[in-house]
Amino acid sequence: MKISIVVPCYNEAEVITETNQRLNSVLSAHFTQYEILYINDGSQDNTKAKILELKDHFPQIKLIDLSRNFGHQPAVSAGIKFAQGDYIIIIDADLQDPPELIPDMVSMAQSMSANVVYAVRESRQGDTWFKKITAKYFYRIVNALSETKLPLDTGDFRLIDRKVADVFNQIEEKQKYIRGLISWIGFYQVPIKYHREERFAGSSHYPLSKMIQFAMRGMLYFSKKPLTLATNIGLILVLISVLLLIAQFVKWIFFPATFVLGWLSIYGAIVFFGGIQLLTIGILGAYIGSIFDEIKNRPEYIVNQVI
């Protein structure tokens, strides 16, 4: 049995040595065959140089160097593509997800004949209250919209077996939402609970703008419900406008003394319905943008070299 560890890296020079030490300490104590795939996702610091230094002392290391920064999800896809293990574990380099959980994940996969073991966060150390609240409700909103039910409070930290990896590598979509896609693939999937630690060093590479983009991808990737929602909102507003017109007509007939013609109500209605139209057009635009990205058929990532 061979274990593959997929570690996407973007500007992780401050933490990569500690990450490698903890990974190798855990893996060498429990497994005889393993590999650690570091995917350098266009880092601007000396992450690549540090990985090459580590490789001189740890022959199990494989470096997948991408030609530029493609993003976290394409980097994970590249790692799964090059991984050769019977079990593949996806883990970030910042040590918020503990490498010490890996033996338990493998043991659970073997004892329960599970194809996927996904890690569920019981707590999140080091995150702001805003991050905790938005993350909590993000997963619940995505689940409410999604046609594929996704595990709550999970990230990409998970184990997949060779069967799932082979199916994943056959999927040619470019804008992947990996944690959702693995749930969609199916087979037997089980949870393992853990406490997420504080980042070992450095700062998060997911600012608010990237978090919003990632949230939008998650909500649009597995659901057409936002389109239905936009249609329903339009129908409801049309009904409301008809009722208001009827009410105005009744008031004009039966209460002419209190009936006042004014531009403010008309202006307010125009602005309101104009805003709804822009909202629904925006939802359509998000889907059309995803279609546009797919039909260009550009590669999800470009590999500079494999060392």
Contacts in CASP RR format, 6 or more apart in sequence:
PFRMAT RR
TARGET T0000
AUTHOR 0000-0000-0000
METHOD contacts of the structure
MODEL  1
MKISIVVPCYNEAEVITETNQRLNSVLSAHFTQYEILYINDGSQDNTKAK
ILELKDHFPQIKLIDLSRNFGHQPAVSAGIKFAQGDYIIIIDADLQDPPE
LIPDMVSMAQSMSANVVYAVRESRQGDTWFKKITAKYFYRIVNALSETKL
PLDTGDFRLIDRKVADVFNQIEEKQKYIRGLISWIGFYQVPIKYHREERF
AGSSHYPLSKMIQFAMRGMLYFSKKPLTLATNIGLILVLISVLLLIAQFV
KWIFFPATFVLGWLSIYGAIVFFGGIQLLTIGILGAYIGSIFDEIKNRPE
YIVNQVI
1 31 0 8 1.000
1 33 0 8 1.000
1 86 0 8 1.000
1 87 0 8 1.000
2 33 0 8 1.000
2 34 0 8 1.000
2 35 0 8 1.000
2 84 0 8 1.000
2 85 0 8 1.000
2 86 0 8 1.000
2 87 0 8 1.000
3 27 0 8 1.000
3 31 0 8 1.000
3 33 0 8 1.000
3 34 0 8 1.000
3 35 0 8 1.000
3 85 0 8 1.000
3 86 0 8 1.000
3 87 0 8 1.000
3 88 0 8 1.000
3 89 0 8 1.000
3 102 0 8 1.000
3 106 0 8 1.000
4 34 0 8 1.000
4 35 0 8 1.000
4 36 0 8 1.000
4 37 0 8 1.000
4 83 0 8 1.000
4 84 0 8 1.000
4 85 0 8 1.000
4 87 0 8 1.000
4 88 0 8 1.000
4 89 0 8 1.000
5 23 0 8 1.000
5 27 0 8 1.000
5 34 0 8 1.000
5 35 0 8 1.000
5 36 0 8 1.000
5 37 0 8 1.000
5 88 0 8 1.000
5 89 0 8 1.000
5 91 0 8 1.000
5 102 0 8 1.000
6 37 0 8 1.000
6 39 0 8 1.000
6 76 0 8 1.000
6 79 0 8 1.000
6 80 0 8 1.000
6 83 0 8 1.000
6 88 0 8 1.000
6 89 0 8 1.000
6 90 0 8 1.000
6 91 0 8 1.000
7 19 0 8 1.000
7 23 0 8 1.000
7 36 0 8 1.000
7 37 0 8 1.000
7 38 0 8 1.000
7 39 0 8 1.000
7 91 0 8 1.000
7 92 0 8 1.000
7 93 0 8 1.000
8 39 0 8 1.000
8 41 0 8 1.000
8 71 0 8 1.000
8 72 0 8 1.000
8 75 0 8 1.000
8 76 0 8 1.000
8 79 0 8 1.000
8 92 0 8 1.000
8 93 0 8 1.000
9 16 0 8 1.000
9 38 0 8 1.000
9 39 0 8 1.000
9 40 0 8 1.000
9 41 0 8 1.000
9 43 0 8 1.000
9 47 0 8 1.000
9 51 0 8 1.000
9 75 0 8 1.000
9 93 0 8 1.000
10 41 0 8 1.000
10 42 0 8 1.000
10 43 0 8 1.000
10 47 0 8 1.000
10 69 0 8 1.000
10 71 0 8 1.000
10 72 0 8 1.000
10 75 0 8 1.000
10 205 0 8 1.000
11 43 0 8 1.000
11 44 0 8 1.000
11 45 0 8 1.000
11 47 0 8 1.000
11 205 0 8 1.000
12 19 0 8 1.000
12 43 0 8 1.000
12 47 0 8 1.000
12 93 0 8 1.000
12 94 0 8 1.000
13 43 0 8 1.000
13 45 0 8 1.000
13 46 0 8 1.000
13 47 0 8 1.000
13 50 0 8 1.000
14 201 0 8 1.000
14 202 0 8 1.000
15 93 0 8 1.000
15 94 0 8 1.000
15 95 0 8 1.000
15 199 0 8 1.000
15 200 0 8 1.000
15 201 0 8 1.000
15 202 0 8 1.000
16 38 0 8 1.000
16 47 0 8 1.000
16 50 0 8 1.000
16 51 0 8 1.000
16 54 0 8 1.000
16 93 0 8 1.000
17 50 0 8 1.000
17 54 0 8 1.000
18 95 0 8 1.000
18 200 0 8 1.000
18 201 0 8 1.000
19 93 0 8 1.000
19 94 0 8 1.000
19 95 0 8 1.000
19 99 0 8 1.000
19 200 0 8 1.000
20 36 0 8 1.000
20 54 0 8 1.000
20 58 0 8 1.000
20 61 0 8 1.000
22 95 0 8 1.000
22 99 0 8 1.000
22 100 0 8 1.000
23 36 0 8 1.000
23 91 0 8 1.000
23 99 0 8 1.000
24 36 0 8 1.000
24 58 0 8 1.000
24 60 0 8 1.000
25 99 0 8 1.000
26 99 0 8 1.000
26 100 0 8 1.000
26 102 0 8 1.000
26 103 0 8 1.000
27 34 0 8 1.000
27 36 0 8 1.000
27 60 0 8 1.000
27 99 0 8 1.000
27 102 0 8 1.000
28 34 0 8 1.000
30 102 0 8 1.000
30 103 0 8 1.000
30 106 0 8 1.000
31 106 0 8 1.000
34 60 0 8 1.000
35 60 0 8 1.000
35 61 0 8 1.000
35 62 0 8 1.000
35 83 0 8 1.000
35 84 0 8 1.000
35 85 0 8 1.000
36 58 0 8 1.000
36 60 0 8 1.000
36 61 0 8 1.000
36 62 0 8 1.000
37 62 0 8 1.000
37 63 0 8 1.000
37 64 0 8 1.000
37 79 0 8 1.000
37 82 0 8 1.000
37 83 0 8 1.000
38 51 0 8 1.000
38 61 0 8 1.000
38 62 0 8 1.000
38 63 0 8 1.000
38 64 0 8 1.000
38 93 0 8 1.000
39 64 0 8 1.000
39 66 0 8 1.000
39 75 0 8 1.000
39 76 0 8 1.000
39 78 0 8 1.000
39 79 0 8 1.000
40 47 0 8 1.000
40 48 0 8 1.000
40 51 0 8 1.000
40 63 0 8 1.000
40 64 0 8 1.000
40 65 0 8 1.000
40 66 0 8 1.000
41 66 0 8 1.000
41 69 0 8 1.000
41 70 0 8 1.000
41 71 0 8 1.000
41 72 0 8 1.000
41 74 0 8 1.000
41 75 0 8 1.000
42 65 0 8 1.000
42 66 0 8 1.000
42 67 0 8 1.000
42 68 0 8 1.000
42 69 0 8 1.000
42 70 0 8 1.000
43 69 0 8 1.000
48 63 0 8 1.000
48 65 0 8 1.000
51 61 0 8 1.000
51 63 0 8 1.000
52 63 0 8 1.000
52 307 0 8 1.000
54 61 0 8 1.000
55 61 0 8 1.000
55 63 0 8 1.000
55 307 0 8 1.000
62 82 0 8 1.000
62 306 0 8 1.000
62 307 0 8 1.000
63 305 0 8 1.000
63 306 0 8 1.000
63 307 0 8 1.000
64 78 0 8 1.000
64 79 0 8 1.000
64 82 0 8 1.000
64 303 0 8 1.000
64 306 0 8 1.000
65 303 0 8 1.000
65 304 0 8 1.000
65 305 0 8 1.000
65 306 0 8 1.000
65 307 0 8 1.000
66 74 0 8 1.000
66 75 0 8 1.000
66 78 0 8 1.000
66 301 0 8 1.000
66 302 0 8 1.000
66 303 0 8 1.000
66 304 0 8 1.000
67 302 0 8 1.000
67 303 0 8 1.000
67 304 0 8 1.000
68 302 0 8 1.000
70 300 0 8 1.000
70 301 0 8 1.000
70 302 0 8 1.000
72 156 0 8 1.000
72 205 0 8 1.000
72 206 0 8 1.000
73 176 0 8 1.000
73 177 0 8 1.000
73 178 0 8 1.000
74 176 0 8 1.000
74 300 0 8 1.000
74 301 0 8 1.000
75 301 0 8 1.000
76 90 0 8 1.000
76 156 0 8 1.000
76 178 0 8 1.000
77 168 0 8 1.000
77 176 0 8 1.000
77 178 0 8 1.000
77 300 0 8 1.000
77 301 0 8 1.000
78 300 0 8 1.000
78 301 0 8 1.000
78 303 0 8 1.000
80 88 0 8 1.000
80 90 0 8 1.000
80 160 0 8 1.000
80 165 0 8 1.000
80 168 0 8 1.000
80 169 0 8 1.000
81 169 0 8 1.000
82 306 0 8 1.000
83 165 0 8 1.000
85 162 0 8 1.000
86 161 0 8 1.000
86 162 0 8 1.000
87 106 0 8 1.000
87 109 0 8 1.000
87 159 0 8 1.000
87 160 0 8 1.000
87 161 0 8 1.000
87 162 0 8 1.000
88 159 0 8 1.000
88 160 0 8 1.000
88 161 0 8 1.000
88 162 0 8 1.000
88 165 0 8 1.000
89 102 0 8 1.000
89 105 0 8 1.000
89 106 0 8 1.000
89 158 0 8 1.000
89 159 0 8 1.000
90 156 0 8 1.000
90 157 0 8 1.000
90 158 0 8 1.000
90 160 0 8 1.000
90 178 0 8 1.000
91 97 0 8 1.000
91 99 0 8 1.000
91 102 0 8 1.000
91 157 0 8 1.000
92 156 0 8 1.000
92 157 0 8 1.000
94 199 0 8 1.000
94 200 0 8 1.000
94 201 0 8 1.000
94 202 0 8 1.000
94 204 0 8 1.000
95 197 0 8 1.000
95 199 0 8 1.000
95 200 0 8 1.000
96 125 0 8 1.000
96 196 0 8 1.000
96 197 0 8 1.000
96 198 0 8 1.000
96 199 0 8 1.000
96 200 0 8 1.000
97 119 0 8 1.000
97 157 0 8 1.000
97 194 0 8 1.000
97 196 0 8 1.000
97 197 0 8 1.000
98 194 0 8 1.000
98 197 0 8 1.000
101 119 0 8 1.000
101 192 0 8 1.000
101 194 0 8 1.000
102 159 0 8 1.000
104 192 0 8 1.000
105 117 0 8 1.000
105 119 0 8 1.000
105 158 0 8 1.000
105 159 0 8 1.000
105 192 0 8 1.000
106 159 0 8 1.000
108 114 0 8 1.000
108 117 0 8 1.000
108 190 0 8 1.000
108 192 0 8 1.000
109 115 0 8 1.000
109 117 0 8 1.000
109 159 0 8 1.000
109 161 0 8 1.000
112 188 0 8 1.000
112 190 0 8 1.000
113 188 0 8 1.000
114 161 0 8 1.000
114 188 0 8 1.000
114 189 0 8 1.000
114 190 0 8 1.000
115 160 0 8 1.000
115 161 0 8 1.000
115 163 0 8 1.000
115 164 0 8 1.000
115 186 0 8 1.000
115 187 0 8 1.000
115 188 0 8 1.000
115 189 0 8 1.000
116 158 0 8 1.000
116 159 0 8 1.000
116 160 0 8 1.000
116 161 0 8 1.000
116 164 0 8 1.000
116 182 0 8 1.000
116 186 0 8 1.000
116 187 0 8 1.000
116 188 0 8 1.000
116 189 0 8 1.000
116 190 0 8 1.000
117 158 0 8 1.000
117 159 0 8 1.000
117 189 0 8 1.000
117 190 0 8 1.000
117 191 0 8 1.000
117 192 0 8 1.000
118 151 0 8 1.000
118 154 0 8 1.000
118 155 0 8 1.000
118 157 0 8 1.000
118 158 0 8 1.000
118 159 0 8 1.000
118 179 0 8 1.000
118 182 0 8 1.000
118 189 0 8 1.000
118 190 0 8 1.000
118 191 0 8 1.000
118 192 0 8 1.000
119 154 0 8 1.000
119 155 0 8 1.000
119 157 0 8 1.000
119 158 0 8 1.000
119 191 0 8 1.000
119 192 0 8 1.000
119 193 0 8 1.000
119 194 0 8 1.000
120 151 0 8 1.000
120 152 0 8 1.000
120 153 0 8 1.000
120 154 0 8 1.000
120 191 0 8 1.000
120 192 0 8 1.000
120 193 0 8 1.000
120 194 0 8 1.000
121 153 0 8 1.000
121 154 0 8 1.000
121 155 0 8 1.000
121 193 0 8 1.000
121 194 0 8 1.000
121 195 0 8 1.000
121 196 0 8 1.000
122 193 0 8 1.000
122 194 0 8 1.000
122 195 0 8 1.000
123 195 0 8 1.000
123 196 0 8 1.000
124 131 0 8 1.000
124 132 0 8 1.000
124 135 0 8 1.000
124 196 0 8 1.000
125 195 0 8 1.000
125 196 0 8 1.000
125 197 0 8 1.000
125 198 0 8 1.000
126 198 0 8 1.000
126 199 0 8 1.000
127 135 0 8 1.000
127 196 0 8 1.000
134 211 0 8 1.000
135 153 0 8 1.000
136 153 0 8 1.000
138 215 0 8 1.000
139 150 0 8 1.000
139 152 0 8 1.000
139 153 0 8 1.000
139 154 0 8 1.000
140 152 0 8 1.000
141 219 0 8 1.000
142 150 0 8 1.000
142 215 0 8 1.000
142 218 0 8 1.000
142 219 0 8 1.000
142 222 0 8 1.000
143 149 0 8 1.000
143 150 0 8 1.000
143 152 0 8 1.000
145 219 0 8 1.000
145 222 0 8 1.000
145 223 0 8 1.000
145 225 0 8 1.000
145 226 0 8 1.000
146 219 0 8 1.000
146 222 0 8 1.000
146 223 0 8 1.000
146 225 0 8 1.000
147 222 0 8 1.000
147 223 0 8 1.000
147 224 0 8 1.000
147 225 0 8 1.000
148 180 0 8 1.000
148 183 0 8 1.000
148 184 0 8 1.000
148 222 0 8 1.000
149 183 0 8 1.000
150 179 0 8 1.000
150 180 0 8 1.000
150 183 0 8 1.000
150 222 0 8 1.000
151 179 0 8 1.000
151 183 0 8 1.000
151 189 0 8 1.000
151 191 0 8 1.000
154 179 0 8 1.000
154 191 0 8 1.000
155 179 0 8 1.000
156 178 0 8 1.000
156 179 0 8 1.000
158 179 0 8 1.000
158 182 0 8 1.000
160 168 0 8 1.000
160 182 0 8 1.000
163 187 0 8 1.000
164 182 0 8 1.000
164 185 0 8 1.000
164 186 0 8 1.000
164 187 0 8 1.000
167 185 0 8 1.000
168 181 0 8 1.000
168 182 0 8 1.000
168 185 0 8 1.000
171 181 0 8 1.000
173 181 0 8 1.000
173 294 0 8 1.000
174 293 0 8 1.000
174 294 0 8 1.000
174 297 0 8 1.000
174 298 0 8 1.000
174 299 0 8 1.000
174 300 0 8 1.000
175 217 0 8 1.000
175 221 0 8 1.000
175 290 0 8 1.000
175 293 0 8 1.000
175 294 0 8 1.000
176 300 0 8 1.000
177 217 0 8 1.000
177 218 0 8 1.000
177 221 0 8 1.000
177 222 0 8 1.000
180 218 0 8 1.000
180 221 0 8 1.000
180 222 0 8 1.000
181 221 0 8 1.000
182 189 0 8 1.000
183 189 0 8 1.000
184 222 0 8 1.000
206 214 0 8 1.000
216 286 0 8 1.000
219 226 0 8 1.000
220 226 0 8 1.000
220 286 0 8 1.000
220 287 0 8 1.000
220 290 0 8 1.000
221 290 0 8 1.000
226 283 0 8 1.000
226 286 0 8 1.000
227 283 0 8 1.000
227 284 0 8 1.000
227 287 0 8 1.000
229 283 0 8 1.000
230 279 0 8 1.000
230 280 0 8 1.000
230 283 0 8 1.000
230 284 0 8 1.000
231 280 0 8 1.000
233 276 0 8 1.000
233 279 0 8 1.000
233 280 0 8 1.000
234 276 0 8 1.000
234 280 0 8 1.000
237 273 0 8 1.000
237 276 0 8 1.000
241 269 0 8 1.000
241 273 0 8 1.000
248 259 0 8 1.000
251 258 0 8 1.000
251 259 0 8 1.000
252 259 0 8 1.000
END
